[in-house]
């Protein structure tokens, strides 16, 4: 695809053709505009639009709330597909690694804050969910040198529960549906806490193993000298 012969890229002993690095850079640059990253960009653009729709006309108009729900639903759908496409078709980029989690937290965080500001969701619920997400982000940086903790089934259920619950709160529901959304949010909060604690456990174990491996390697190096 880059115009570089297979022999140059495969390390068969031939000298790389002139411009090979330039060609690879061009491919990397072009890959920024793959479908997975475009979906992530769409989700980022939807965040301010979603907030404006949710808070339009005081934030209590059922019609504007329905439009806000539609924007939120599109954002959640793109969240599902962009990661799947990136992994399936090898479209993972540095931009996507950074922008995807930012887009996820931006749409969910803005929804929670707006709903609490409107008085429809207790602030402590918003605090628990956003605090968990911030804490997990910091944990990732804490253990990044030792490895990456994969997404668990519980984490995926947590994301699904949060998206469903927040979506139900965005809609101006009444009666039995309003009661149902309370219980869906309760499940989401429980999953948020449980999966967060499990992530902490995995992060501590991963770091301990990494530190032990480093010490063992250092001891072997010292013994060799």
Wavefront OBJ file of the C-alpha trace (Angstrom):
o trace
v 0.000 0.000 0.000
v 2.894 2.372 0.761
v 4.785 1.596 -2.442
v 7.660 0.008 -0.487
v 8.787 -3.372 -1.871
v 8.199 -6.326 0.419
v 11.932 -6.984 0.495
v 12.584 -3.539 1.917
v 9.912 -3.823 4.576
v 10.602 -7.444 5.448
v 14.285 -7.138 6.282
v 15.668 -9.624 3.729
v 19.050 -7.958 3.667
v 18.468 -5.484 0.838
v 18.911 -1.793 1.423
v 15.608 0.069 1.904
v 14.539 1.971 -1.159
v 14.800 5.772 -0.966
v 11.634 7.357 0.370
v 10.517 4.195 2.210
v 10.170 6.050 5.518
v 8.314 8.853 3.816
v 5.879 6.348 2.326
v 5.240 4.714 5.706
v 4.662 8.093 7.290
v 2.179 8.960 4.574
v 0.260 5.761 5.275
v 0.240 6.497 9.010
v -0.993 10.012 8.347
v -3.752 8.763 6.038
v -4.817 6.137 8.571
v -5.894 8.923 10.910
v -8.992 9.318 8.750
v -10.170 5.742 9.021
v -13.793 4.913 9.813
v -13.105 4.123 13.480
v -11.510 7.520 14.121
v -14.241 9.303 12.176
v -16.869 7.717 14.439
v -14.878 8.857 17.472
v -14.734 12.408 16.066
v -18.495 12.336 15.487
v -18.977 11.372 19.134
v -16.796 14.270 20.262
v -18.752 16.708 18.084
v -22.037 15.366 19.468
v -21.126 16.296 23.061
v -21.818 20.067 22.882
v -24.846 19.468 20.673
v -26.217 16.960 23.174
v -25.771 19.403 26.060
v -27.536 22.195 24.166
v -30.450 19.905 23.312
v -30.757 18.575 26.845
v -30.778 22.037 28.424
v -32.879 23.728 25.723
v -35.949 25.625 26.956
v -34.979 25.151 30.586
v -34.173 21.469 30.224
v -37.690 20.127 30.792
v -39.256 20.194 27.338
v -40.114 16.594 26.292
v -39.456 17.308 22.616
v -35.981 18.738 23.174
v -35.251 15.895 25.592
v -36.210 13.405 22.867
v -33.756 15.068 20.475
v -31.102 14.969 23.209
v -31.782 11.265 23.719
v -31.324 10.675 19.976
v -27.924 12.408 20.084
v -26.950 10.388 23.151
v -28.058 7.141 21.472
v -25.998 7.902 18.375
v -22.978 8.587 20.582
v -23.422 5.269 22.399
v -23.780 3.384 19.106
v -20.624 4.927 17.670
v -18.852 3.948 20.892
v -19.743 0.311 20.210
v -18.723 0.298 16.579
v -15.545 2.375 16.543
v -13.682 0.080 18.910
v -14.935 -3.037 17.132
v -13.912 -1.706 13.727
v -10.503 -0.582 14.976
v -9.705 -4.025 16.394
v -11.232 -6.064 13.575
v -9.646 -4.188 10.678
v -6.401 -3.135 12.387
v -7.333 0.542 12.423
v -5.890 1.272 15.860
v -4.063 4.626 15.929
v -2.481 6.789 18.614
v -5.233 9.335 18.039
v -7.895 6.704 18.621
v -6.237 5.463 21.817
v -6.420 8.976 23.250
v -9.609 10.344 21.716
v -11.851 7.306 22.241
v -11.781 7.291 26.080
v -12.019 11.090 26.105
v -15.143 10.944 23.943
v -16.656 8.229 26.148
v -16.121 10.177 29.351
v -17.187 13.482 27.759
v -20.611 12.270 26.622
v -21.330 10.309 29.799
v -19.949 12.975 32.108
v -21.861 15.801 30.434
v -25.093 13.782 30.645
v -24.642 13.019 34.342
v -23.705 16.581 35.279
v -26.603 18.068 33.307
v -29.111 15.625 34.816
v -27.883 16.389 38.333
v -27.959 20.121 37.613
v -31.577 19.729 36.482
v -32.341 17.990 39.771
v -33.271 14.662 38.185
v -30.281 12.661 39.361
v -28.647 12.855 42.811
v -25.229 14.453 42.733
v -23.757 11.543 44.677
v -24.613 9.210 41.795
v -22.785 11.498 39.391
v -19.880 11.689 41.827
v -19.605 7.910 42.186
v -19.636 7.247 38.441
v -17.291 10.071 37.460
v -15.025 9.400 40.436
v -14.717 5.775 39.382
v -13.838 6.733 35.810
v -11.221 9.250 36.963
v -9.752 6.754 39.398
v -9.492 4.032 36.764
v -7.790 6.460 34.382
v -5.178 7.260 37.036
v -4.715 3.549 37.733
v -4.015 2.930 34.062
v -1.166 5.418 34.205
v 0.051 3.827 37.445
v 0.470 0.352 35.898
v 0.989 1.206 32.221
v 4.675 0.245 32.327
v 3.781 -3.253 33.518
v 0.940 -4.018 31.133
v -2.674 -3.324 30.219
v -5.692 -4.700 32.061
v -8.193 -5.965 29.461
v -11.842 -5.000 29.560
v -13.823 -7.523 31.560
v -17.336 -8.803 31.017
v -18.372 -6.915 34.142
v -16.935 -3.709 32.714
v -18.906 -4.165 29.521
v -22.095 -4.790 31.514
v -21.333 -1.661 33.530
v -21.051 0.402 30.363
v -24.299 -1.039 29.005
v -26.129 -0.404 32.280
v -24.820 3.155 32.540
v -25.769 3.960 28.953
v -29.246 2.487 29.351
v -29.895 4.210 32.669
v -28.639 7.623 31.566
v -30.597 7.333 28.326
v -33.778 6.644 30.305
v -33.124 9.680 32.495
v -32.520 11.879 29.463
v -36.004 11.025 28.211
v -38.853 12.723 30.053
v -40.308 9.473 31.385
v -43.236 9.262 33.784
v -45.134 6.582 35.683
v -43.817 3.022 35.682
v -40.997 3.852 33.276
v -39.722 6.541 35.633
v -39.644 3.951 38.421
v -37.885 1.462 36.167
v -35.130 3.904 35.299
v -34.400 4.305 39.025
v -33.702 0.591 39.360
v -31.676 0.470 36.158
v -29.524 3.285 37.506
v -29.200 1.444 40.818
v -27.844 -1.588 38.951
v -25.468 0.680 37.014
v -24.121 2.221 40.233
v -23.573 -1.202 41.826
v -21.739 -2.445 38.728
v -19.710 0.767 38.666
v -18.484 0.218 42.223
v -17.922 -3.550 41.944
v -16.021 -3.389 38.647
v -14.023 -0.431 39.920
v -12.878 -2.399 42.981
v -12.029 -5.380 40.770
v -9.977 -3.103 38.520
v -8.059 -1.848 41.567
v -7.357 -5.450 42.591
v -6.090 -6.356 39.117
v -3.962 -3.211 38.945
v -2.306 -3.973 42.306
v -1.595 -7.580 41.282
v -0.205 -6.479 37.909
v 2.068 -3.908 39.499
v 3.345 -6.339 42.141
v 4.211 -8.884 39.460
v 5.912 -6.236 37.382
v 7.975 -4.954 40.311
v 8.934 -8.522 41.259
v 10.012 -9.245 37.690
v 12.124 -6.074 37.591
v 13.819 -6.968 40.895
v 14.525 -10.502 39.683
v 16.026 -9.173 36.473
v 18.159 -6.695 38.403
v 19.374 -9.472 40.713
v 20.287 -11.667 37.759
v 22.160 -8.778 36.180
v 24.073 -8.109 39.375
v 24.955 -11.806 39.733
v 26.167 -11.939 36.143
v 28.553 -9.084 36.802
l 1 2 3 4 5 6 7 8 9 10 11 12 13 14 15 16 17 18 19 20 21 22 23 24 25 26 27 28 29 30 31 32 33 34 35 36 37 38 39 40 41 42 43 44 45 46 47 48 49 50 51 52 53 54 55 56 57 58 59 60 61 62 63 64 65 66 67 68 69 70 71 72 73 74 75 76 77 78 79 80 81 82 83 84 85 86 87 88 89 90 91 92 93 94 95 96 97 98 99 100 101 102 103 104 105 106 107 108 109 110 111 112 113 114 115 116 117 118 119 120 121 122 123 124 125 126 127 128 129 130 131 132 133 134 135 136 137 138 139 140 141 142 143 144 145 146 147 148 149 150 151 152 153 154 155 156 157 158 159 160 161 162 163 164 165 166 167 168 169 170 171 172 173 174 175 176 177 178 179 180 181 182 183 184 185 186 187 188 189 190 191 192 193 194 195 196 197 198 199 200 201 202 203 204 205 206 207 208 209 210 211 212 213 214 215 216 217 218 219 220 221 222 223 224 225
